[in-house]
Amino acid sequence: MKTKKLLLLATSLFLMGSQVVSSQSKTGDLPVFDFSKDYPQTKMRLQEIADIEYVPLETTDDILLSGMASLSAVTDKYILVHEFQRGDIFVFDRKTGKLYSHFNHKGSSGMEYTWIKNGTLLDEKKEEIYVCSQYIFVYSLKGEYRRTLKINGFGHGMKIFNFDDESLLIYDDVTIVPGREKETTKDPYRLVSKKDGSLISVLDIHFSKRYSNAIIQKDGNMYRPYQFSYLHNMHYGQDLVIMDISSDTLFLLSPNKGLTPILTRKPSVHASEPRNIWTPFFTTDKFIQFGTFLLDFNSKGGGPMPTFMYDFKTGEISKLSILDAELGVKPWGSLDEWGPGSTPSIAKNMAAEMIQASSMIEAYQKKRLVGNGNKVAKALVEDDNPVVRILKFK
């Protein structure tokens, strides 16, 4: 039975590999996003394009989240939150917000992590949590140690994603440490086993030239990184949206369908410096929203990021403003643009973010909330834990 399972896995990976398109390959007649074009404006109200549900996270003297808490995953049963410096991991009930488990295994033993460097992952089917630190530590939902995947998370930067039942997908960042630049791989996407961390496959996403969102600056006798923080890749349910800094093509990577090119860009990222960069915000069944900016390390940065929408059905591109009539109201009554405050792993056509209790209370007092928002906010006090707002796009 075990042999048959491994054979099926190997077959599925072979099929996926046969469909994968190299980043340097021709991508056919794809729609083109032009960084220099003045696209028409589209405005939407968040409350008109999504059904909204609020889940208040339980608050007690022993369950207090700091401002550094990160929303990592929302599944049918659970909500996963972690605090990367303190090392706390919280699992809440998805329906009620009640605490299911809390553990902290920060330490120096072989079964403990030093800090949560690369986030946490939740495998609901296996009821396991993956803590991405110096290695990847695997625990049960209650915090019992299960195993360690010996994948070095401190040697260089990486991003780790829950890909399918058997594997994790790892994206290796560009190495910018002086003297170690040659360690940068030209094939940065690989699948590793959830069972033991062994290499399953290096995906055929090859870059002859890679760029980084960070540089090293010398400060006295020390080197300090300076970087623009933004997403290269993000979950779309079990699939992955890939908008790599080194690629002219936006891809959708699926465990079932392999790598599919969706959209290309001009000018090429290789054309000149400073480079025009695109970054994914979120994806629905109807469209993908992405932002653009200039990767200029001599700039002070700041200011709003232009955002755009690519419509999957029509193939049209437009500037996109999503207005939030609940929580994005300015003092003079106009609406702020909404953008996902976090990018947790969640089912397709959904998004989730944590909202501070004080913001919920203010919106309740001004009669702006929809769905079950009023019922939730009515029971809050300002020092309560955040509320998870879950969006299901129509």
TORBALO-654728 format. One record per residue: residue number from 1; residue in three letters; x, y, z of N, C-alpha, C in turn. Coordinates in steps of 0.2 Angstrom, whole numbers, plus 5000, padded with zeros to 4 digits. Layout:
> k r n_east n_north n_up ca_east ca_north ca_up c_east c_north c_up
> NUM ala X Y Z X Y Z X Y Z
...
END
This chain:
> k r n_east n_north n_up ca_east ca_north ca_up c_east c_north c_up
> 1 met 5004 4994 5000 5000 5000 5000 5004 5006 5000
> 2 lys 5010 5006 5004 5014 5012 5004 5018 5013 4998
> 3 thr 5020 5007 4995 5023 5008 4988 5019 5011 4983
> 4 lys 5013 5009 4983 5008 5011 4978 5007 5019 4979
> 5 lys 5007 5021 4985 5006 5028 4987 5011 5032 4984
> 6 leu 5018 5030 4985 5024 5033 4983 5024 5033 4975
> 7 leu 5022 5028 4972 5021 5028 4965 5017 5033 4962
> 8 leu 5011 5034 4965 5006 5038 4963 5009 5045 4964
> 9 leu 5012 5047 4969 5015 5053 4970 5020 5055 4965
> 10 ala 5025 5050 4964 5030 5051 4959 5027 5052 4952
> 11 thr 5021 5048 4950 5018 5049 4944 5015 5056 4943
> 12 ser 5012 5059 4948 5009 5065 4948 5014 5071 4948
> 13 leu 5020 5070 4951 5025 5075 4950 5028 5075 4943
> 14 phe 5028 5069 4940 5031 5068 4933 5026 5072 4928
> 15 leu 5020 5071 4929 5015 5074 4925 5015 5082 4926
> 16 met 5016 5084 4932 5016 5091 4934 5022 5094 4930
> 17 gly 5028 5090 4931 5034 5093 4928 5034 5093 4920
> 18 ser 5030 5089 4917 5029 5089 4910 5025 5095 4908
> 19 gln 5021 5098 4912 5017 5104 4910 5020 5110 4912
> 20 val 5025 5110 4917 5028 5116 4919 5032 5120 4913
> 21 val 5031 5126 4913 5034 5131 4908 5039 5134 4911
> 22 ser 5045 5134 4908 5051 5138 4910 5050 5145 4910
> 23 ser 5052 5149 4915 5051 5156 4915 5054 5160 4909
> 24 gln 5059 5156 4905 5062 5159 4899 5058 5157 4893
> 25 ser 5053 5153 4894 5050 5150 4888 5045 5155 4885
> 26 lys 5043 5154 4879 5038 5158 4876 5031 5157 4879
> 27 thr 5027 5162 4880 5021 5161 4884 5015 5163 4880
> 28 gly 5016 5163 4873 5011 5163 4868 5007 5170 4869
> 29 asp 5001 5170 4867 4997 5177 4866 4994 5178 4873
> 30 leu 4998 5180 4878 4995 5181 4884 4994 5189 4885
> 31 pro 4989 5191 4889 4988 5198 4890 4994 5201 4893
> 32 val 4995 5208 4891 5001 5211 4893 4999 5217 4898
> 33 phe 5002 5217 4903 5002 5223 4908 5007 5228 4906
> 34 asp 5006 5234 4904 5010 5239 4902 5011 5244 4908
> 35 phe 5017 5244 4911 5018 5249 4917 5018 5256 4915
> 36 ser 5018 5258 4909 5018 5265 4907 5011 5267 4905
> 37 lys 5006 5262 4904 4999 5264 4902 4995 5267 4907
> 38 asp 4991 5272 4905 4986 5274 4910 4979 5271 4909
> 39 tyr 4978 5266 4913 4972 5261 4913 4966 5265 4916
> 40 pro 4960 5263 4913 4954 5266 4916 4953 5264 4923
> 41 gln 4949 5267 4927 4948 5266 4934 4942 5262 4935
> 42 thr 4942 5257 4940 4937 5253 4942 4936 5254 4950
> 43 lys 4930 5256 4952 4929 5256 4959 4924 5251 4962
> 44 met 4925 5248 4967 4921 5243 4970 4920 5244 4978
> 45 arg 4914 5242 4980 4914 5242 4988 4915 5235 4990
> 46 leu 4919 5234 4995 4920 5228 4998 4914 5224 5000
> 47 gln 4909 5228 5003 4903 5225 5006 4899 5222 5000
> 48 glu 4900 5225 4994 4895 5223 4988 4898 5217 4984
> 49 ile 4905 5216 4985 4908 5210 4982 4910 5204 4986
> 50 ala 4909 5205 4993 4910 5199 4997 4905 5199 5003
> 51 asp 4904 5192 5005 4900 5191 5011 4905 5191 5017
> 52 ile 4903 5194 5022 4908 5196 5028 4906 5192 5034
> 53 glu 4910 5189 5037 4909 5186 5044 4915 5188 5049
> 54 tyr 4913 5189 5055 4918 5191 5060 4918 5185 5065
> 55 val 4924 5183 5067 4925 5178 5072 4930 5181 5078
> 56 pro 4927 5183 5084 4931 5186 5089 4935 5181 5092
> 57 leu 4942 5182 5093 4946 5177 5096 4946 5178 5104
> 58 glu 4945 5172 5107 4944 5172 5114 4949 5176 5118
> 59 thr 4947 5180 5123 4952 5184 5127 4951 5182 5135
> 60 thr 4957 5180 5138 4957 5179 5145 4963 5181 5147
> 61 asp 4965 5181 5154 4971 5183 5156 4977 5179 5154
> 62 asp 4976 5173 5152 4981 5169 5149 4981 5169 5141
> 63 ile 4976 5172 5138 4976 5172 5131 4976 5180 5128
> 64 leu 4982 5183 5128 4982 5190 5126 4987 5190 5120
> 65 leu 4985 5192 5114 4989 5193 5109 4992 5200 5109
> 66 ser 4999 5200 5107 5002 5206 5106 5001 5209 5099
> 67 gly 5004 5215 5098 5003 5218 5092 5007 5215 5087
> 68 met 5011 5210 5088 5016 5207 5084 5013 5200 5081
> 69 ala 5006 5199 5084 5003 5192 5082 5002 5192 5074
> 70 ser 5003 5187 5071 5002 5186 5064 4996 5180 5063
> 71 leu 4992 5182 5058 4987 5177 5056 4990 5173 5051
> 72 ser 4990 5166 5052 4994 5162 5048 4989 5158 5043
> 73 ala 4984 5155 5046 4980 5151 5042 4972 5151 5045
> 74 val 4968 5150 5040 4961 5149 5042 4958 5143 5038
> 75 thr 4956 5138 5041 4953 5132 5038 4946 5131 5040
> 76 asp 4943 5126 5038 4936 5125 5040 4935 5124 5047
> 77 lys 4940 5121 5051 4939 5120 5058 4943 5125 5062
> 78 tyr 4949 5128 5060 4954 5131 5064 4956 5138 5062
> 79 ile 4958 5142 5066 4962 5148 5065 4969 5148 5068
> 80 leu 4974 5149 5064 4981 5148 5067 4984 5155 5068
> 81 val 4987 5157 5073 4990 5163 5075 4997 5162 5078
> 82 his 5002 5165 5076 5008 5165 5080 5011 5172 5081
> 83 glu 5016 5172 5086 5020 5178 5088 5027 5176 5087
> 84 phe 5030 5179 5082 5036 5176 5079 5042 5177 5084
> 85 gln 5042 5183 5088 5048 5184 5093 5046 5180 5099
> 86 arg 5040 5180 5102 5039 5177 5108 5039 5169 5108
> 87 gly 5037 5167 5101 5036 5160 5100 5030 5157 5102
> 88 asp 5025 5161 5104 5018 5158 5105 5014 5156 5099
> 89 ile 5011 5150 5100 5007 5148 5094 5000 5147 5097
> 90 phe 4995 5149 5094 4988 5149 5096 4984 5146 5091
> 91 val 4979 5141 5093 4975 5138 5088 4968 5139 5091
> 92 phe 4963 5143 5087 4957 5144 5089 4952 5140 5085
> 93 asp 4946 5140 5088 4940 5136 5084 4938 5141 5079
> 94 arg 4937 5139 5073 4935 5143 5067 4928 5146 5068
> 95 lys 4924 5142 5071 4917 5144 5071 4915 5149 5077
> 96 thr 4918 5147 5083 4917 5151 5089 4922 5156 5091
> 97 gly 4929 5155 5089 4934 5159 5091 4937 5157 5098
> 98 lys 4934 5152 5101 4937 5149 5107 4944 5146 5106
> 99 leu 4948 5146 5111 4954 5144 5111 4954 5136 5111
> 100 tyr 4957 5133 5106 4958 5126 5105 4964 5123 5108
> 101 ser 4970 5127 5107 4976 5125 5110 4981 5131 5110
> 102 his 4986 5131 5115 4991 5136 5115 4997 5133 5117
> 103 phe 5003 5134 5114 5009 5131 5116 5015 5136 5114
> 104 asn 5020 5135 5117 5026 5139 5116 5032 5134 5117
> 105 his 5036 5132 5112 5042 5128 5112 5048 5131 5110
> 106 lys 5048 5138 5112 5054 5142 5111 5060 5139 5116
> 107 gly 5066 5137 5113 5071 5135 5117 5077 5132 5113
> 108 ser 5081 5129 5116 5087 5126 5113 5088 5119 5112
> 109 ser 5083 5115 5114 5083 5108 5114 5082 5106 5107
> 110 gly 5083 5099 5105 5082 5097 5099 5075 5097 5096
> 111 met 5070 5098 5101 5063 5098 5099 5060 5105 5100
> 112 glu 5064 5110 5100 5062 5117 5101 5065 5121 5096
> 113 tyr 5061 5127 5095 5063 5132 5090 5066 5138 5093
> 114 thr 5071 5142 5090 5074 5148 5093 5069 5154 5092
> 115 trp 5066 5155 5086 5061 5160 5085 5057 5158 5079
> 116 ile 5052 5161 5077 5048 5159 5071 5050 5163 5066
> 117 lys 5055 5161 5062 5058 5166 5057 5054 5166 5051
> 118 asn 5051 5160 5048 5048 5160 5042 5040 5157 5043
> 119 gly 5037 5159 5048 5030 5158 5049 5028 5151 5051
> 120 thr 5022 5150 5051 5019 5143 5053 5014 5141 5048
> 121 leu 5013 5134 5047 5009 5132 5042 5004 5127 5046
> 122 leu 4998 5126 5044 4993 5121 5047 4991 5116 5041
> 123 asp 4992 5110 5043 4989 5105 5039 4983 5102 5043
> 124 glu 4977 5104 5041 4971 5102 5045 4970 5094 5044
> 125 lys 4971 5091 5038 4970 5084 5037 4974 5080 5041
> 126 lys 4981 5082 5042 4985 5078 5046 4985 5080 5054
> 127 glu 4982 5086 5055 4981 5089 5061 4988 5091 5064
> 128 glu 4992 5094 5060 4999 5096 5061 5001 5103 5060
> 129 ile 5005 5106 5064 5008 5113 5063 5015 5112 5062
> 130 tyr 5017 5116 5056 5024 5117 5054 5027 5123 5057
> 131 val 5032 5123 5061 5035 5129 5063 5041 5130 5060
> 132 cys 5042 5136 5056 5048 5137 5052 5053 5141 5055
> 133 ser 5058 5138 5058 5063 5142 5062 5070 5140 5059
> 134 gln 5075 5138 5063 5081 5136 5061 5081 5130 5057
> 135 tyr 5076 5125 5059 5073 5120 5055 5066 5120 5054
> 136 ile 5062 5115 5051 5055 5115 5052 5053 5110 5057
> 137 phe 5050 5112 5062 5048 5108 5068 5040 5107 5067
> 138 val 5039 5100 5068 5032 5098 5066 5029 5096 5073
> 139 tyr 5023 5099 5075 5019 5097 5081 5012 5096 5079
> 140 ser 5009 5092 5084 5002 5091 5084 4998 5098 5085
> 141 leu 4992 5098 5084 4988 5104 5086 4988 5106 5093
> 142 lys 4989 5101 5097 4990 5102 5104 4997 5104 5107
> 143 gly 5002 5104 5102 5009 5105 5103 5013 5100 5105
> 144 glu 5011 5093 5104 5016 5088 5105 5021 5087 5099
> 145 tyr 5027 5087 5101 5032 5086 5096 5032 5080 5092
> 146 arg 5032 5080 5085 5032 5074 5081 5038 5073 5077
> 147 arg 5041 5078 5074 5048 5077 5070 5051 5084 5068
> 148 thr 5057 5083 5066 5060 5089 5063 5062 5088 5056
> 149 leu 5061 5093 5052 5063 5092 5045 5070 5096 5044
> 150 lys 5075 5093 5043 5082 5097 5043 5083 5101 5037
> 151 ile 5079 5106 5037 5080 5111 5031 5082 5118 5034
> 152 asn 5088 5120 5033 5091 5126 5036 5087 5132 5034
> 153 gly 5084 5135 5039 5080 5141 5038 5084 5147 5040
> 154 phe 5090 5147 5043 5094 5152 5045 5100 5154 5040
> 155 gly 5102 5149 5036 5107 5150 5031 5106 5155 5026
> 156 his 5100 5156 5024 5098 5161 5019 5090 5162 5019
> 157 gly 5088 5167 5016 5081 5168 5016 5077 5163 5012
> 158 met 5071 5162 5015 5066 5157 5011 5059 5158 5013
> 159 lys 5055 5156 5009 5047 5156 5010 5045 5149 5010
> 160 ile 5040 5147 5014 5038 5140 5014 5031 5140 5014
> 161 phe 5028 5136 5009 5021 5135 5008 5018 5128 5009
> 162 asn 5012 5128 5011 5009 5121 5012 5006 5119 5005
> 163 phe 5009 5115 5001 5008 5114 4994 5002 5108 4993
> 164 asp 5003 5102 4996 4998 5097 4995 4999 5092 5001
> 165 asp 4995 5087 5001 4995 5082 5006 5002 5079 5008
> 166 glu 5007 5079 5003 5013 5076 5004 5019 5080 5004
> 167 ser 5018 5087 5002 5024 5091 5001 5023 5098 5003
> 168 leu 5029 5101 5005 5029 5108 5006 5033 5111 5000
> 169 leu 5031 5117 4998 5035 5121 4993 5039 5126 4996
> 170 ile 5046 5126 4994 5050 5131 4997 5053 5135 4991
> 171 tyr 5053 5142 4993 5056 5147 4988 5062 5150 4991
> 172 asp 5068 5149 4988 5074 5151 4991 5075 5158 4988
> 173 asp 5076 5163 4993 5078 5170 4991 5085 5171 4988
> 174 val 5086 5176 4985 5093 5178 4983 5097 5179 4989
> 175 thr 5103 5177 4988 5108 5178 4994 5112 5184 4992
> 176 ile 5112 5189 4997 5115 5195 4996 5121 5197 5001
> 177 val 5122 5192 5005 5128 5192 5010 5134 5193 5006
> 178 pro 5139 5198 5007 5145 5198 5003 5149 5192 5004
> 179 gly 5151 5190 4998 5155 5184 4998 5151 5177 4997
> 180 arg 5145 5178 4997 5141 5172 4997 5136 5172 4991
> 181 glu 5137 5177 4987 5132 5178 4981 5131 5172 4977
> 182 lys 5136 5168 4976 5136 5162 4972 5132 5157 4974
> 183 glu 5129 5157 4981 5125 5152 4983 5118 5153 4981
> 184 thr 5116 5159 4977 5110 5160 4975 5108 5155 4969
> 185 thr 5103 5151 4970 5101 5146 4965 5097 5149 4959
> 186 lys 5098 5147 4953 5094 5149 4948 5087 5146 4947
> 187 asp 5086 5140 4951 5080 5137 4951 5077 5137 4958
> 188 pro 5074 5142 4960 5072 5144 4967 5066 5140 4970
> 189 tyr 5062 5136 4966 5056 5133 4969 5057 5126 4969
> 190 arg 5056 5123 4975 5057 5115 4976 5052 5113 4981
> 191 leu 5050 5106 4980 5046 5103 4984 5050 5098 4988
> 192 val 5048 5098 4995 5051 5094 5000 5046 5090 5003
> 193 ser 5048 5084 5006 5043 5079 5009 5041 5082 5016
> 194 lys 5034 5081 5017 5032 5083 5024 5034 5078 5029
> 195 lys 5036 5072 5027 5037 5066 5031 5044 5067 5034
> 196 asp 5049 5069 5030 5056 5069 5032 5060 5075 5029
> 197 gly 5057 5079 5025 5061 5085 5023 5065 5083 5017
> 198 ser 5065 5077 5014 5069 5075 5008 5067 5079 5002
> 199 leu 5071 5080 4997 5069 5083 4991 5065 5079 4987
> 200 ile 5059 5081 4985 5055 5078 4980 5056 5080 4973
> 201 ser 5057 5086 4972 5057 5089 4965 5059 5096 4965
> 202 val 5064 5098 4960 5065 5105 4959 5061 5107 4953
> 203 leu 5056 5112 4954 5052 5114 4949 5055 5118 4943
> 204 asp 5053 5116 4937 5056 5119 4931 5054 5127 4930
> 205 ile 5056 5131 4935 5055 5138 4935 5062 5141 4936
> 206 his 5065 5142 4930 5072 5144 4930 5073 5151 4928
> 207 phe 5078 5154 4931 5080 5161 4930 5087 5162 4928
> 208 ser 5089 5164 4922 5096 5165 4921 5099 5171 4925
> 209 lys 5094 5175 4926 5097 5181 4930 5091 5182 4936
> 210 arg 5094 5183 4942 5089 5184 4947 5091 5191 4951
> 211 tyr 5085 5194 4953 5086 5201 4956 5083 5200 4963
> 212 ser 5085 5205 4968 5083 5204 4975 5079 5211 4977
> 213 asn 5075 5210 4981 5072 5216 4984 5076 5219 4990
> 214 ala 5082 5217 4991 5086 5219 4997 5093 5220 4994
> 215 ile 5097 5225 4998 5104 5226 4997 5107 5226 5004
> 216 ile 5114 5225 5004 5117 5225 5010 5121 5232 5010
> 217 gln 5120 5236 5016 5124 5242 5017 5129 5241 5023
> 218 lys 5135 5244 5022 5140 5244 5027 5138 5249 5032
> 219 asp 5138 5247 5038 5137 5252 5044 5143 5251 5049
> 220 gly 5148 5255 5048 5154 5254 5052 5158 5247 5050
> 221 asn 5158 5243 5055 5161 5236 5054 5156 5231 5053
> 222 met 5149 5233 5052 5144 5228 5051 5140 5229 5045
> 223 tyr 5137 5224 5042 5133 5224 5036 5126 5224 5038
> 224 arg 5122 5228 5036 5115 5228 5037 5110 5228 5031
> 225 pro 5105 5223 5031 5101 5223 5025 5096 5229 5025
> 226 tyr 5095 5231 5019 5090 5236 5018 5085 5233 5012
> 227 gln 5079 5233 5014 5075 5229 5009 5068 5232 5008
> 228 phe 5065 5231 5003 5058 5232 5001 5054 5226 5003
> 229 ser 5049 5226 5008 5045 5220 5010 5039 5220 5006
> 230 tyr 5038 5215 5002 5032 5214 4998 5032 5206 4996
> 231 leu 5026 5204 4993 5026 5197 4991 5028 5196 4984
> 232 his 5032 5190 4984 5033 5187 4977 5028 5182 4975
> 233 asn 5025 5178 4980 5021 5173 4979 5016 5173 4985
> 234 met 5010 5171 4983 5004 5170 4988 5000 5165 4986
> 235 his 4996 5162 4992 4992 5157 4991 4985 5159 4987
> 236 tyr 4983 5155 4983 4976 5155 4981 4973 5148 4982
> 237 gly 4970 5148 4988 4968 5141 4990 4974 5136 4990
> 238 gln 4974 5131 4987 4979 5126 4987 4984 5128 4982
> 239 asp 4982 5132 4977 4987 5135 4972 4991 5140 4974
> 240 leu 4996 5142 4970 5000 5147 4972 5001 5152 4966
> 241 val 5000 5159 4967 5001 5164 4963 5009 5166 4963
> 242 ile 5012 5166 4957 5019 5167 4957 5020 5174 4953
> 243 met 5022 5179 4956 5024 5185 4953 5031 5187 4955
> 244 asp 5036 5183 4952 5043 5183 4955 5046 5189 4952
> 245 ile 5050 5192 4956 5054 5198 4954 5058 5198 4948
> 246 ser 5060 5191 4947 5065 5190 4941 5061 5188 4935
> 247 ser 5055 5188 4935 5051 5185 4929 5046 5190 4926
> 248 asp 5045 5190 4919 5041 5194 4916 5034 5191 4915
> 249 thr 5033 5186 4918 5026 5182 4918 5023 5181 4925
> 250 leu 5017 5182 4925 5013 5179 4931 5011 5172 4930
> 251 phe 5012 5168 4935 5010 5161 4934 5005 5159 4940
> 252 leu 5002 5154 4938 4998 5150 4943 5000 5143 4944
> 253 leu 5003 5141 4950 5005 5135 4951 5000 5131 4955
> 254 ser 4998 5125 4952 4993 5121 4955 4996 5113 4956
> 255 pro 4994 5110 4961 4996 5103 4962 4993 5099 4957
> 256 asn 4987 5101 4954 4984 5096 4949 4986 5098 4942
> 257 lys 4987 5105 4940 4987 5107 4934 4994 5110 4932
> 258 gly 4999 5109 4936 5006 5112 4935 5006 5119 4935
> 259 leu 5010 5122 4931 5012 5129 4930 5008 5132 4924
> 260 thr 5004 5137 4925 5000 5140 4920 5002 5147 4919
> 261 pro 5004 5150 4914 5005 5157 4913 4999 5161 4912
> 262 ile 4998 5166 4916 4992 5170 4916 4993 5177 4913
> 263 leu 4998 5181 4914 4999 5187 4912 5006 5189 4911
> 264 thr 5008 5193 4906 5015 5195 4906 5015 5203 4906
> 265 arg 5021 5205 4906 5022 5213 4907 5027 5216 4902
> 266 lys 5027 5222 4902 5032 5226 4898 5032 5233 4902
> 267 pro 5038 5236 4902 5044 5233 4899 5047 5227 4903
> 268 ser 5051 5224 4901 5054 5218 4904 5057 5220 4911
> 269 val 5057 5216 4916 5061 5217 4922 5068 5218 4921
> 270 his 5071 5215 4915 5078 5215 4914 5080 5221 4910
> 271 ala 5075 5226 4909 5076 5231 4904 5081 5237 4907
> 272 ser 5080 5239 4913 5084 5244 4916 5083 5244 4924
> 273 glu 5087 5248 4927 5087 5250 4934 5085 5257 4935
> 274 pro 5082 5259 4940 5078 5255 4945 5072 5251 4941
> 275 arg 5070 5245 4944 5066 5241 4940 5059 5242 4943
> 276 asn 5054 5241 4938 5047 5241 4940 5045 5235 4942
> 277 ile 5042 5234 4948 5040 5228 4951 5033 5227 4952
> 278 trp 5030 5221 4951 5023 5220 4953 5023 5215 4958
> 279 thr 5017 5215 4962 5017 5211 4968 5009 5209 4969
> 280 pro 5008 5203 4970 5001 5201 4971 4998 5203 4978
> 281 phe 4991 5205 4977 4988 5207 4983 4983 5202 4986
> 282 phe 4978 5200 4981 4974 5194 4982 4971 5192 4976
> 283 thr 4968 5186 4976 4965 5183 4970 4958 5180 4972
> 284 thr 4953 5181 4967 4947 5178 4968 4946 5174 4961
> 285 asp 4940 5171 4961 4938 5167 4955 4937 5171 4949
> 286 lys 4936 5178 4950 4935 5183 4945 4941 5187 4943
> 287 phe 4945 5189 4947 4950 5193 4946 4956 5192 4951
> 288 ile 4962 5195 4949 4968 5196 4953 4969 5203 4954
> 289 gln 4970 5205 4960 4973 5212 4961 4980 5212 4963
> 290 phe 4984 5217 4960 4991 5217 4961 4993 5224 4961
> 291 gly 4999 5226 4964 5001 5232 4965 5008 5233 4961
> 292 thr 5010 5239 4960 5016 5241 4957 5020 5246 4960
> 293 phe 5027 5246 4960 5031 5251 4963 5038 5251 4959
> 294 leu 5042 5256 4961 5048 5256 4958 5053 5254 4963
> 295 leu 5057 5249 4961 5062 5246 4966 5069 5250 4966
> 296 asp 5068 5256 4969 5074 5261 4969 5076 5262 4976
> 297 phe 5082 5259 4978 5085 5259 4984 5088 5266 4986
> 298 asn 5088 5270 4982 5090 5277 4983 5084 5282 4985
> 299 ser 5078 5279 4984 5072 5283 4986 5070 5281 4993
> 300 lys 5067 5286 4996 5064 5286 5003 5058 5282 5003
> 301 gly 5055 5280 4997 5049 5276 4997 5043 5280 5000
> 302 gly 5038 5276 5002 5032 5279 5005 5027 5281 5000
> 303 gly 5021 5283 5002 5015 5285 4998 5011 5279 4996
> 304 pro 5005 5280 4993 5001 5274 4991 5004 5270 4985
> 305 met 5002 5264 4985 5005 5259 4980 4999 5259 4974
> 306 pro 5000 5260 4968 4995 5259 4963 4993 5252 4963
> 307 thr 4986 5251 4962 4984 5244 4962 4980 5243 4956
> 308 phe 4980 5237 4953 4977 5235 4947 4973 5229 4947
> 309 met 4968 5228 4942 4964 5222 4942 4965 5219 4935
> 310 tyr 4966 5212 4935 4966 5208 4929 4960 5204 4929
> 311 asp 4955 5205 4925 4949 5201 4925 4950 5195 4921
> 312 phe 4949 5189 4924 4950 5182 4921 4946 5181 4915
> 313 lys 4940 5183 4915 4935 5182 4910 4936 5186 4904
> 314 thr 4936 5193 4905 4937 5197 4899 4944 5198 4897
> 315 gly 4949 5197 4901 4956 5199 4900 4958 5206 4900
> 316 glu 4953 5210 4903 4954 5217 4903 4958 5219 4910
> 317 ile 4962 5224 4909 4966 5227 4915 4963 5234 4916
> 318 ser 4963 5235 4923 4961 5242 4925 4964 5244 4932
> 319 lys 4964 5250 4933 4966 5252 4940 4960 5250 4944
> 320 leu 4962 5248 4951 4956 5246 4955 4957 5249 4962
> 321 ser 4951 5252 4964 4950 5254 4971 4945 5250 4974
> 322 ile 4946 5247 4979 4941 5243 4983 4940 5247 4990
> 323 leu 4934 5250 4990 4932 5254 4996 4929 5250 5002
> 324 asp 4931 5252 5008 4928 5248 5014 4923 5253 5017
> 325 ala 4917 5251 5017 4912 5255 5020 4911 5254 5028
> 326 glu 4914 5249 5030 4914 5247 5037 4919 5250 5041
> 327 leu 4926 5249 5039 4931 5250 5044 4936 5255 5040
> 328 gly 4934 5257 5034 4939 5262 5030 4936 5269 5029
> 329 val 4932 5271 5034 4929 5278 5033 4933 5283 5037
> 330 lys 4935 5288 5033 4939 5294 5035 4934 5299 5039
> 331 pro 4937 5303 5043 4934 5307 5048 4929 5312 5044
> 332 trp 4930 5314 5037 4926 5318 5034 4921 5314 5029
> 333 gly 4921 5308 5030 4915 5304 5027 4917 5300 5021
> 334 ser 4923 5301 5018 4925 5298 5012 4928 5291 5014
> 335 leu 4928 5286 5009 4930 5280 5010 4937 5278 5008
> 336 asp 4941 5275 5013 4948 5273 5011 4948 5267 5007
> 337 glu 4953 5266 5003 4954 5259 5000 4956 5254 5004
> 338 trp 4953 5248 5003 4954 5242 5006 4960 5238 5003
> 339 gly 4964 5235 5007 4969 5230 5005 4969 5225 5010
> 340 pro 4970 5219 5008 4971 5213 5014 4977 5215 5018
> 341 gly 4975 5215 5025 4980 5217 5030 4985 5211 5031
> 342 ser 4983 5205 5029 4988 5199 5030 4986 5194 5024
> 343 thr 4990 5189 5023 4989 5184 5018 4989 5177 5021
> 344 pro 4985 5176 5025 4985 5169 5028 4983 5164 5023
> 345 ser 4985 5158 5024 4982 5152 5020 4975 5151 5021
> 346 ile 4971 5151 5016 4964 5151 5016 4961 5148 5010
> 347 ala 4955 5145 5010 4952 5142 5004 4951 5147 4998
> 348 lys 4950 5144 4992 4950 5149 4986 4944 5154 4987
> 349 asn 4945 5159 4984 4939 5164 4984 4938 5167 4990
> 350 met 4943 5167 4995 4942 5170 5002 4948 5174 5004
> 351 ala 4947 5178 5009 4953 5182 5012 4951 5183 5019
> 352 ala 4956 5184 5023 4955 5185 5030 4960 5190 5033
> 353 glu 4958 5193 5038 4963 5198 5041 4960 5199 5049
> 354 met 4965 5201 5053 4964 5203 5060 4962 5210 5061
> 355 ile 4956 5212 5064 4954 5218 5065 4955 5220 5073
> 356 gln 4958 5225 5075 4958 5227 5082 4951 5228 5085
> 357 ala 4951 5226 5091 4944 5227 5095 4942 5234 5095
> 358 ser 4946 5239 5096 4945 5246 5096 4942 5248 5089
> 359 ser 4944 5246 5084 4941 5248 5077 4934 5245 5076
> 360 met 4933 5239 5079 4927 5236 5078 4922 5240 5082
> 361 ile 4924 5242 5088 4919 5246 5093 4917 5252 5090
> 362 glu 4922 5256 5087 4921 5262 5083 4916 5261 5078
> 363 ala 4917 5256 5073 4913 5255 5068 4906 5253 5070
> 364 tyr 4905 5250 5076 4899 5248 5079 4895 5254 5081
> 365 gln 4899 5258 5084 4895 5264 5087 4893 5269 5081
> 366 lys 4896 5269 5076 4894 5273 5070 4890 5269 5065
> 367 lys 4887 5263 5067 4882 5259 5063 4885 5257 5056
> 368 arg 4891 5255 5056 4894 5253 5049 4894 5246 5048
> 369 leu 4894 5242 5053 4895 5235 5052 4890 5231 5049
> 370 val 4892 5226 5045 4887 5221 5042 4888 5214 5044
> 371 gly 4884 5210 5042 4884 5203 5044 4883 5202 5051
> 372 asn 4887 5198 5054 4887 5197 5062 4891 5202 5065
> 373 gly 4893 5207 5062 4898 5212 5065 4895 5215 5071
> 374 asn 4889 5217 5071 4886 5221 5076 4885 5217 5082
> 375 lys 4884 5210 5082 4883 5206 5087 4890 5205 5090
> 376 val 4895 5204 5086 4902 5203 5089 4904 5209 5092
> 377 ala 4904 5215 5089 4907 5221 5092 4903 5223 5098
> 378 lys 4897 5222 5099 4893 5224 5105 4896 5221 5111
> 379 ala 4899 5215 5111 4901 5211 5116 4909 5213 5118
> 380 leu 4912 5217 5114 4919 5218 5115 4921 5224 5119
> 381 val 4927 5224 5122 4930 5230 5126 4936 5231 5122
> 382 glu 4939 5237 5123 4945 5239 5119 4951 5234 5120
> 383 asp 4952 5231 5126 4958 5227 5127 4957 5220 5125
> 384 asp 4951 5218 5122 4950 5212 5119 4955 5210 5114
> 385 asn 4956 5203 5113 4960 5201 5107 4957 5203 5100
> 386 pro 4960 5203 5095 4958 5205 5088 4952 5200 5086
> 387 val 4948 5203 5081 4943 5199 5078 4945 5197 5071
> 388 val 4944 5191 5069 4946 5189 5062 4940 5191 5058
> 389 arg 4941 5195 5053 4936 5196 5047 4938 5192 5042
> 390 ile 4933 5188 5040 4933 5183 5034 4929 5185 5029
> 391 leu 4932 5186 5023 4928 5188 5017 4927 5182 5012
> 392 lys 4921 5181 5010 4920 5176 5004 4917 5180 4998
> 393 phe 4921 5180 4993 4920 5184 4987 4914 5181 4983
> 394 lys 4910 5185 4981 4904 5183 4977 4905 5181 4970
END
